[in-house]
Amino acid sequence: MKKKRKVFKIILTVVIAFVAFIAACLIVFTAAEYRPADEESIEIKTASQTSLKTALPTDEELTILSWNIGYCGLSDDADFFMDAGNGVYAKDEATVNNNLENIESIIAKQDADVILIQEIDLDSTRSYHVNQIEDFTENAFTDYASTFAYNFKVLWMPFPIPPYGHIQSGILTLTNVQPTEATRIQLPCPFSWPYRILQLKRCLDVERIPVENSDKELVLINLHLEAYDEGEGKIEQTKMLAEIMQAEYEKGNYVIAGGDYNQSFSGTDTSMYPVESEEYLQCGILDESVFSTNFSFYMDNTLPSCRSLDRAYDKTDENFQYYLIDGFIVSDNVEVKNMETMDYGFQYSDHNPVKMSVRLK
């Protein structure tokens, strides 16, 4: 009997210790949770090597490039645990640096006026703490003004095995015209406590660019909408985006939103990229009717903009899962000259970059 009581006490002690550990973790992670305000001013870092334009000329075409760079860790040999794969970290630090260097080189060759980057890491375990923001702004693109907004800021994520760890990541906007203002606008978060603690706090990076000989502004919106919800998050975030864009349009401004929507536009034919398996990440459908008729939607369906991360990329597999989720929404006072997905074979990221040329009307 004494032996049984002793075993029971040991088991009880272990259970209490485990519960106390979980409770302590919840307290610490809750206290450390990233809680941004609904709106926050973003610091604008001015280019160091050249004089920026002070206003956008109306008689010139504007080139905008958008790319989800997958924290420079999701090259063609990668898979990812959240997308039915197994990978947690980038292969190694050398891979992160190689992807970063090649991504920067590809972007530099485009000579874009505006560069919208999603999923860029500042200090994350998954990318070996390589400061990609610093490399972009202080090494590769020193002749652009830049702003950065956090989308993902977690002290420590304890799962899976090995743990995902510390994360600081977000969206970066680069412009060759000096913005007058940049604002981080918090999007609705579809997750509740305690799951919310370790989730992304997605946002819009809204920049205001002055226009030559006009009191109008070009309002640029960089975004990376919800991926791992049941759909309600994407819907609410899309509604908020539509409201913000409409309000700016009604002020007389030019409005362009670009990035990773994690949704295909409802008016774009995506039948060439069918759902191959319910096990894979499912993108949503962005309902264009949520927006007024003052806006047009641009995705290039001749090439996929994203691939599945259930396994390493295999371009010979006819059933490989592709997605069309990167593009632009543009107000009708902006003339779109061209929009294309650029084919880099997912060599350095699980996304292809997309590029658009426009002229203000």
Residue pairs with C-beta under 8 A, 6 or more apart in sequence:
25 158
26 194
26 197
28 155
29 155
29 156
29 194
29 197
29 198
30 193
30 194
30 197
32 155
33 196
33 197
34 150
34 153
34 154
34 201
35 201
36 150
36 184
36 186
36 201
36 203
37 186
38 185
38 186
39 183
39 184
39 185
39 186
40 183
40 184
40 186
41 181
41 182
41 183
41 184
42 147
42 148
42 149
42 182
42 183
42 184
42 205
43 147
43 182
44 145
44 146
44 147
44 178
44 179
44 181
44 182
45 137
45 145
45 146
45 147
46 52
46 145
46 178
47 142
47 143
47 144
47 145
47 146
47 176
48 138
48 142
49 142
49 143
50 142
50 143
52 143
52 144
52 145
52 175
52 176
52 177
52 178
53 176
53 177
53 178
54 177
54 178
54 210
55 177
55 209
55 210
55 211
55 212
56 62
56 177
56 209
56 210
56 211
56 212
56 218
56 360
57 212
58 211
58 212
58 213
58 214
58 359
58 360
60 359
61 337
61 357
61 358
61 359
62 113
62 114
62 218
62 357
62 358
62 359
62 360
63 110
63 111
63 112
63 113
63 114
63 355
63 356
63 357
64 112
64 113
64 114
64 115
64 116
64 220
64 256
64 258
64 328
64 355
64 356
64 357
64 358
65 107
65 110
65 112
65 114
65 115
65 116
65 353
65 354
65 355
66 115
66 116
66 117
66 118
66 222
66 258
66 259
66 260
66 326
66 327
66 328
66 353
66 354
66 355
67 103
67 107
67 115
67 116
67 117
67 118
67 326
67 349
67 351
67 352
67 353
67 354
68 117
68 118
68 119
68 224
68 259
68 260
68 306
68 326
68 349
68 350
68 351
69 99
69 103
69 117
69 118
69 119
69 120
69 132
69 348
69 349
69 351
70 78
70 119
70 349
70 350
70 351
71 90
71 96
71 119
71 120
71 121
71 124
71 126
71 127
71 132
71 169
72 90
72 96
72 97
72 99
72 100
72 103
72 120
72 121
72 127
72 130
72 132
72 348
72 349
73 89
73 90
73 91
73 95
73 96
73 99
73 126
73 127
74 80
74 90
74 309
74 349
74 350
75 91
75 95
75 99
75 346
75 347
75 348
75 349
76 312
76 313
76 345
76 346
76 347
76 348
77 91
77 312
77 313
78 85
78 87
78 90
78 91
78 309
78 312
78 350
79 85
79 86
79 87
79 309
79 310
79 311
79 312
80 87
80 309
80 350
81 87
81 88
81 160
82 228
82 281
82 309
83 280
83 281
83 308
83 309
83 310
84 279
84 280
84 281
84 308
84 309
84 310
85 309
85 310
85 311
87 309
88 126
88 160
88 162
88 163
88 164
89 125
89 126
89 127
89 128
89 162
90 96
90 99
90 126
90 127
90 128
92 128
93 128
93 130
96 127
96 128
96 130
97 130
98 348
99 348
99 349
100 130
100 132
100 135
102 347
102 348
103 348
103 349
104 135
104 136
104 139
104 140
104 141
106 344
106 348
106 353
107 115
107 140
107 141
107 353
108 140
108 141
110 353
110 355
112 355
113 175
113 176
113 177
114 173
114 174
114 175
114 176
114 220
115 141
115 144
115 172
115 173
115 174
115 175
116 171
116 172
116 173
116 220
116 222
116 258
116 259
117 136
117 171
117 172
117 173
117 174
117 222
118 151
118 171
118 222
118 223
118 224
118 259
118 260
119 151
119 169
119 171
119 224
119 260
120 132
120 133
120 136
120 148
120 169
120 170
120 171
120 172
121 127
121 130
121 131
121 132
121 133
121 167
121 168
121 169
122 131
122 132
122 133
122 134
122 148
122 168
122 169
122 170
123 129
123 131
123 166
123 168
124 165
124 166
124 167
124 168
124 169
125 163
125 164
125 165
125 166
125 167
126 164
126 165
126 167
133 148
133 172
136 146
136 172
136 174
137 144
137 146
137 172
137 174
141 174
143 176
144 174
144 175
144 176
145 174
145 175
145 176
145 177
145 178
145 179
146 172
146 173
146 174
146 175
147 172
147 173
147 179
147 182
147 205
147 207
148 170
148 171
148 172
148 173
148 205
149 170
149 171
149 184
149 203
149 204
149 205
149 222
150 168
150 169
150 170
150 184
150 201
150 203
151 169
151 170
151 171
151 200
151 201
151 202
151 203
151 224
152 167
152 168
152 169
152 170
152 200
152 201
153 167
153 168
153 169
153 170
153 201
154 166
154 167
154 197
154 198
155 166
156 163
156 165
156 166
157 163
157 164
157 165
157 166
157 167
157 198
158 164
170 203
171 203
171 205
171 222
171 223
171 224
171 259
172 222
173 182
173 205
173 207
173 220
173 222
175 207
175 209
175 220
177 209
177 210
179 207
179 208
179 209
180 208
180 209
180 210
180 217
181 207
181 208
182 205
182 206
182 207
182 208
183 205
183 206
184 203
184 204
184 205
184 206
185 203
185 204
185 206
185 240
185 244
186 201
186 203
187 202
187 203
187 204
187 225
187 226
187 236
187 237
187 240
187 241
188 233
188 236
188 237
188 240
189 196
189 199
189 201
189 202
189 233
190 226
190 229
190 230
190 232
190 233
190 236
191 199
191 229
191 233
200 226
202 223
202 224
202 225
202 226
202 237
203 223
204 221
204 222
204 223
204 241
204 244
204 257
205 221
205 222
205 223
206 219
206 220
206 221
206 244
207 219
207 220
207 221
207 222
208 217
208 218
208 219
208 220
209 217
209 218
209 219
209 220
210 217
211 217
211 218
211 254
211 360
215 252
216 252
216 253
216 254
217 253
217 254
218 253
218 254
218 255
218 256
218 360
219 245
219 248
219 253
219 254
219 255
219 256
220 256
220 257
220 258
221 241
221 244
221 245
221 255
221 256
221 257
221 258
221 259
222 258
222 259
223 241
223 257
223 258
223 259
223 260
223 261
224 259
224 260
224 262
225 233
225 234
225 237
225 238
225 241
225 259
225 260
225 261
225 262
225 263
226 233
226 234
226 237
226 262
227 262
227 281
228 281
231 284
234 262
234 263
234 284
234 286
235 284
235 287
238 261
238 263
238 286
238 287
238 290
239 290
241 257
241 329
242 290
242 291
242 292
245 255
245 257
245 291
245 295
245 329
245 331
246 291
246 292
246 294
248 255
249 255
249 292
249 294
249 295
249 331
249 333
253 331
254 331
254 333
254 334
254 360
255 295
255 330
255 331
255 334
256 328
256 329
256 330
256 331
256 334
256 358
257 328
257 329
257 330
258 327
258 328
258 329
258 354
258 356
259 326
260 306
260 325
260 326
260 351
261 286
261 325
261 326
261 327
262 283
262 284
262 325
263 283
263 284
263 285
263 286
263 325
264 270
264 283
264 284
264 285
264 286
264 299
264 323
264 324
264 325
265 285
265 286
265 288
265 297
265 299
265 327
266 285
266 286
266 287
266 288
266 289
267 288
267 297
268 297
268 299
268 301
268 324
268 327
269 301
270 301
270 324
272 301
273 301
273 304
273 321
273 322
273 323
273 324
275 282
275 321
276 308
276 319
276 320
276 321
277 310
277 321
279 310
280 308
280 310
280 321
281 308
281 309
281 323
283 306
283 323
283 324
283 325
286 297
288 297
291 329
293 332
294 331
294 332
295 329
295 330
295 331
295 332
296 329
296 330
296 332
296 336
297 327
297 328
297 329
297 330
298 327
298 328
298 329
298 330
298 336
298 339
298 356
299 305
299 324
299 326
299 327
299 339
299 341
299 354
300 327
300 339
300 340
300 341
300 354
301 324
302 340
302 341
303 341
303 342
303 343
303 352
304 322
304 323
304 324
304 341
304 352
305 323
305 324
305 325
305 326
305 327
305 341
305 351
305 352
305 354
306 322
306 323
306 324
306 325
306 326
306 350
306 351
306 352
307 313
307 320
307 321
307 322
307 323
307 346
307 350
307 351
308 320
308 321
308 322
308 323
309 350
310 321
313 320
313 345
313 346
314 320
315 345
326 341
326 351
326 352
326 353
326 354
327 339
327 354
328 336
328 339
328 354
328 356
330 336
330 356
330 358
333 360
333 361
334 358
334 359
334 360
334 361
335 358
335 359
335 360
335 361
336 356
336 357
336 358
337 357
337 358
337 359
338 355
338 356
338 357
339 354
339 355
339 356
339 357
340 354
340 355
340 356
341 352
341 353
341 354
342 352
342 353
342 354
342 355
343 352
344 352
344 353
346 352
